[in-house]
Amino acid sequence: MNKKKDKVFVWPIYTRIIHWLIAFSFTFAFIFSLKENLLNFHVAVGIIFGLMLVYRIIWGFIGSQYSRFSTLKLAPSKLKFYFVEKIQNRWREIPAGHNPASSWFTLIVLFLGSIISITGLLLYGVQEGKGYLGFLNNEYYMYMDTLFDIHIYASYTLLVWVIIHISGVLVEQFYHKTSMVFAMITGYKKAKGEDSKVGKYKGGISYIFILLSIMVFFVSIDGRNNPFVVSKHTQIDYKHESFTYYTECGACHQPYPPFMLPESSWKRIQGDLKNHFGEEISPTMKKGENRISLNDQTVIFNYLTQHSADKSTREIAVKVMKSLNGARGRKSITKIKYWKDTHADIPRELFKSKKVKRKANCFACHKNFEKGIIEDIDIKIPR
């Protein structure tokens, strides 16, 4: 029996909460993806999006009467009739549950959303080497671009459908006067039918998913120290790995991660120490000058070539190698196309500022760079 005249109670409170969690988590995940240093927030809300999709799929089988997949109107003839009637009859009666258009939209969200969530988790493991799937980075790093393309295309496709859906809801609200916007706020629709029954057991399952998503969000936003986001790539202790590299090269500048350049680049640098970025390095220099013995030079460049970009599965190493496309490596990371592309939006004046001074000063913007950690969440551009 209806509680309100001319209205049907369709969406229980927990169903409405999860509907908005799906909507907002997708929206904010999309926004956060536009800034590299917000990757941890992108992942955190992305996890909420994925969890809510799992809930919605389960809810489609055990949920309230208007939420079940069995009530969706998916016949092409019904979809055609829906749009014809929508055009011909401004004041037509709307169904209590999903209409044919929203029925199809529900499946589109679940299908594309599942692709986005699965590829996102795989991408986080394969490309970033992070999370529970971080171990995949070792064997499948070469697929990071493929996963990225699928993830992006599915996200933009869903965004287009979301815009179409919102447009349809606004048409219902302002042209057909069905108060459709408020249906997912109050739970009531201007339609005929039986009120949806709220079960304590089913409601409990819903609230468990809601609490779980909130917990995962707050655990994940630190972007570093928990199983959801922890990186398989540990900090580099240069002093321990190569004391010679740490002391000899570190005497003039902080040590650069060897995986930033390919072996061919390190060999070019080794072969031109007479002009080492404006300085001369020689075993015959006087004590206190740029003197490195031949033996120490060999030790240093053996270390660098053994850990070069072509031998690493880190994201930056793989992308550096791809941008070279088989070409000979440059002597400086700032001369490589990948570096130029990723820094294209940074004003040239910044590199000349007192806090940065030069393009090669990666330490100025990348926190923990001196430890071999190059992550999106550590990017902080000096102001």
C-alpha positions in Angstrom: 0.0 0.0 0.0 1.3 3.4 -0.9 2.4 5.8 1.8 2.1 8.9 -0.3 -0.7 9.7 -2.8 0.2 9.5 -6.5 3.8 8.4 -5.5 5.6 5.1 -5.2 8.4 4.5 -2.8 11.0 3.0 -5.1 14.5 3.5 -3.8 15.4 2.7 -0.1 17.9 5.0 1.6 20.9 2.6 1.2 20.1 2.2 -2.5 20.2 6.0 -3.0 23.4 6.3 -1.0 25.1 3.7 -3.2 23.7 5.3 -6.4 25.3 8.6 -5.4 28.5 6.9 -4.4 28.8 5.4 -7.8 28.1 8.7 -9.5 30.5 10.8 -7.3 33.3 8.2 -7.2 33.4 8.0 -11.0 33.2 11.8 -11.3 36.0 12.5 -8.8 38.1 9.6 -10.1 37.9 11.2 -13.6 38.8 14.7 -12.2 41.7 13.3 -10.1 43.1 11.5 -13.1 43.8 14.8 -14.8 46.6 15.6 -12.3 49.5 13.1 -11.9 50.2 14.0 -8.3 46.6 13.1 -7.4 47.0 9.5 -8.3 46.5 8.3 -4.8 43.1 10.1 -4.6 42.2 8.7 -8.0 42.9 5.2 -6.8 41.1 5.7 -3.5 37.8 6.8 -5.1 38.4 4.3 -7.9 38.3 1.5 -5.3 35.0 2.9 -4.0 33.6 2.9 -7.6 34.7 -0.7 -8.1 33.2 -1.8 -4.7 29.9 -0.1 -5.4 29.7 -1.8 -8.8 30.2 -5.2 -7.1 27.4 -4.3 -4.7 25.1 -3.2 -7.6 25.7 -6.5 -9.4 24.9 -8.5 -6.3 21.9 -6.2 -5.6 20.6 -6.9 -9.1 19.9 -10.5 -7.9 18.9 -10.1 -4.3 17.9 -6.5 -4.0 14.6 -4.7 -3.6 12.0 -5.3 -6.2 12.7 -2.3 -8.5 16.5 -2.9 -8.4 16.6 -6.5 -9.7 17.8 -7.3 -13.1 14.6 -9.3 -13.7 12.6 -6.1 -13.7 14.8 -4.3 -16.4 12.9 -3.6 -19.6 15.5 -4.6 -22.2 13.4 -5.5 -25.2 14.2 -3.3 -28.3 10.5 -2.9 -29.0 10.0 -1.4 -25.5 12.9 0.9 -26.0 11.5 2.1 -29.3 8.0 2.6 -27.8 9.5 4.5 -24.9 11.1 7.2 -27.1 8.1 7.4 -29.5 5.8 7.9 -26.5 8.2 10.4 -25.0 8.0 12.5 -28.1 4.3 12.2 -28.7 2.9 12.4 -25.2 4.5 14.9 -22.8 2.3 13.8 -19.9 2.6 10.1 -20.3 2.7 7.8 -17.3 6.1 6.7 -16.2 6.9 3.2 -14.6 7.7 2.9 -11.0 11.0 1.1 -11.6 13.5 1.5 -14.5 12.2 2.6 -17.8 13.7 1.0 -21.0 16.3 3.7 -21.4 17.5 3.6 -17.7 17.4 -0.2 -17.9 20.0 -0.2 -20.7 21.9 2.6 -19.0 22.2 0.4 -15.9 23.8 -2.4 -17.9 26.1 0.1 -19.7 27.4 1.5 -16.4 28.0 -2.0 -15.0 29.7 -3.2 -18.2 31.9 -0.2 -18.8 32.4 0.4 -15.1 33.7 -3.2 -14.7 36.1 -2.7 -17.5 37.3 0.5 -16.0 37.7 -1.0 -12.5 39.4 -4.2 -13.7 41.9 -2.4 -16.0 42.5 0.2 -13.3 43.5 -2.5 -10.8 45.6 -4.2 -13.4 47.2 -1.0 -14.5 48.0 0.0 -11.0 49.9 -3.3 -10.5 51.4 -3.6 -14.0 52.4 0.1 -14.6 53.0 1.4 -11.1 54.0 -1.9 -9.4 51.6 -1.1 -6.6 48.9 -2.8 -4.6 48.0 -6.4 -4.4 48.7 -6.9 -8.1 52.1 -5.2 -7.9 53.8 -8.5 -8.6 52.4 -8.4 -12.2 54.9 -5.6 -13.0 57.7 -8.1 -13.3 56.2 -10.1 -16.1 53.6 -8.0 -17.8 55.0 -4.4 -17.7 55.1 -4.4 -21.5 51.2 -4.4 -21.5 50.9 -1.1 -19.5 50.1 1.0 -22.6 47.4 -1.4 -23.8 45.8 -1.5 -20.4 46.0 2.3 -20.2 44.3 2.8 -23.6 41.4 0.4 -22.6 41.1 2.2 -19.3 41.0 5.6 -20.8 38.7 4.8 -23.7 36.2 3.0 -21.5 36.2 6.0 -19.1 35.5 8.5 -21.8 32.8 6.3 -23.3 31.1 6.0 -19.9 31.4 9.8 -19.4 29.5 10.3 -22.7 26.8 8.0 -21.6 26.6 9.7 -18.2 26.1 13.0 -20.0 23.3 11.5 -22.1 21.7 10.0 -19.0 21.8 13.3 -17.1 20.3 15.1 -20.1 17.5 12.5 -20.2 16.8 13.0 -16.5 16.7 16.8 -16.9 14.2 16.5 -19.8 12.0 14.4 -17.5 12.3 16.9 -14.8 11.7 20.1 -16.7 9.7 19.1 -19.8 7.7 16.1 -18.7 7.4 17.4 -15.1 8.0 13.9 -13.6 10.2 15.2 -10.7 12.8 12.6 -11.8 15.7 14.5 -10.2 14.2 14.1 -6.8 13.5 10.3 -7.1 17.1 9.5 -6.1 16.9 12.0 -3.3 13.6 11.2 -1.7 13.2 7.7 -2.9 9.7 8.4 -4.3 8.6 8.6 -8.0 5.4 10.1 -9.5 4.1 6.8 -10.7 1.7 3.9 -9.9 2.7 0.7 -8.2 3.5 -0.9 -4.9 6.0 0.6 -2.5 9.4 -1.1 -2.3 9.8 -3.2 0.8 12.9 -2.5 3.0 14.4 -5.6 4.5 16.8 -5.4 7.5 19.0 -8.3 6.2 19.4 -6.8 2.8 19.8 -3.3 4.2 22.6 -4.7 6.4 24.5 -6.0 3.4 24.2 -2.5 1.8 25.6 -0.7 4.8 28.5 -3.2 5.0 29.5 -2.2 1.5 29.1 1.5 2.3 31.3 1.2 5.5 33.8 -0.9 3.6 34.2 1.7 0.9 34.7 4.5 3.4 37.3 2.4 5.3 39.2 1.6 2.1 39.1 5.2 1.0 40.7 6.5 4.1 43.3 3.7 4.2 44.2 4.3 0.5 44.6 8.1 0.4 48.1 8.0 2.0 49.2 6.5 -1.3 52.1 4.5 0.2 51.9 2.5 3.4 49.2 -0.1 3.1 48.5 -3.3 1.1 46.1 -1.5 -1.3 48.7 0.9 -2.6 52.1 -0.3 -1.3 54.8 -0.3 -4.0 57.0 -3.3 -4.9 59.8 -0.9 -5.8 61.7 -0.1 -2.6 64.0 2.8 -1.9 67.5 2.6 -3.3 70.3 2.8 -0.8 73.1 4.0 -3.1 75.7 3.8 -0.3 74.9 0.1 0.2 74.4 -0.8 -3.5 77.5 1.0 -4.8 79.6 2.8 -2.3 81.9 4.0 -5.1 79.0 5.6 -7.1 77.7 7.1 -3.9 81.0 8.7 -2.8 82.6 9.6 -6.1 79.6 10.9 -8.1 77.9 12.1 -4.9 80.8 14.4 -4.2 79.6 16.8 -6.9 75.9 16.1 -7.1 73.2 13.8 -5.6 73.1 10.4 -7.2 70.6 9.9 -10.1 68.6 6.7 -10.4 70.4 4.5 -13.0 67.1 3.3 -14.4 66.4 6.8 -15.8 68.7 6.2 -18.8 69.4 3.2 -21.0 72.8 1.4 -21.1 73.7 3.3 -24.3 73.4 6.6 -22.5 75.6 5.6 -19.7 78.2 4.4 -22.1 78.1 7.7 -23.9 78.6 9.5 -20.7 81.5 7.1 -19.8 83.1 7.8 -23.2 83.1 11.5 -22.8 84.3 12.3 -19.3 86.5 15.1 -20.6 83.2 17.1 -21.1 81.0 15.8 -18.3 78.3 18.4 -18.5 80.9 21.2 -18.6 83.3 19.5 -16.2 86.4 17.4 -16.9 86.7 14.1 -15.0 90.1 12.4 -15.2 92.2 9.9 -13.2 95.2 12.2 -13.6 93.5 15.3 -12.0 95.0 16.7 -8.8 93.7 15.6 -5.5 90.6 17.7 -4.6 89.6 18.1 -8.2 87.4 15.9 -10.4 89.6 12.9 -10.1 88.2 9.4 -10.4 90.5 6.5 -10.9 90.1 4.2 -13.9 89.2 1.3 -11.6 86.5 3.4 -9.9 85.1 4.6 -13.2 84.7 0.9 -14.2 82.9 0.1 -11.0 80.6 3.1 -11.3 79.6 2.4 -14.9 79.2 -1.3 -14.3 76.7 -0.4 -11.6 74.9 2.1 -13.8 74.6 -0.2 -16.8 73.5 -3.2 -14.7 70.6 -1.1 -13.4 69.8 0.9 -16.5 66.4 1.6 -18.0 66.5 -1.3 -20.5 66.9 -3.7 -17.5 64.2 -2.1 -15.3 60.4 -2.7 -15.2 59.7 0.7 -13.5 57.2 2.9 -15.3 59.7 5.7 -16.2 62.2 3.2 -17.4 59.8 1.4 -19.7 58.5 4.8 -21.1 62.0 6.1 -21.6 62.8 3.0 -23.7 59.6 3.3 -25.7 60.2 7.0 -26.5 63.7 6.1 -27.8 62.1 3.5 -30.1 65.5 1.8 -30.6 67.4 5.0 -31.1 70.7 5.7 -29.3 70.2 7.1 -25.8 71.0 10.7 -25.1 73.5 11.8 -22.4 70.8 13.6 -20.4 67.3 12.6 -19.4 66.1 16.2 -20.4 67.0 15.4 -24.0 64.8 12.4 -24.2 61.4 12.8 -25.8 59.6 11.2 -22.8 61.0 13.8 -20.5 60.1 16.6 -22.9 56.5 15.4 -23.3 55.9 15.0 -19.5 57.3 18.4 -18.8 55.8 20.3 -21.8 53.3 22.2 -19.6 55.8 23.5 -17.1 56.8 27.1 -17.8 60.5 27.5 -18.8 60.9 30.2 -16.2 60.5 27.6 -13.5 63.7 25.9 -14.5 65.5 29.1 -14.1 64.1 30.0 -10.7 66.2 30.0 -7.6 64.5 26.8 -6.3 65.0 24.8 -9.4 67.9 26.5 -11.4 68.1 23.9 -14.2 66.1 21.3 -16.0 68.2 18.4 -14.7 67.4 19.3 -11.1 64.8 16.5 -10.7 65.3 16.7 -6.9 63.5 20.1 -6.7 60.1 18.7 -7.7 60.2 15.0 -7.0 60.2 14.2 -3.3 62.3 11.1 -2.4 64.1 11.3 -5.8 67.4 10.9 -4.1 66.1 7.5 -2.8 65.2 6.4 -6.4 61.5 6.9 -5.8 59.8 8.6 -8.7 56.1 8.6 -8.0 53.2 10.8 -9.1 52.1 11.5 -5.6 55.5 12.9 -4.7 55.4 15.6 -7.4 55.4 19.1 -5.8 56.3 22.0 -8.0 58.0 24.8 -6.1 56.2 28.1 -6.1 
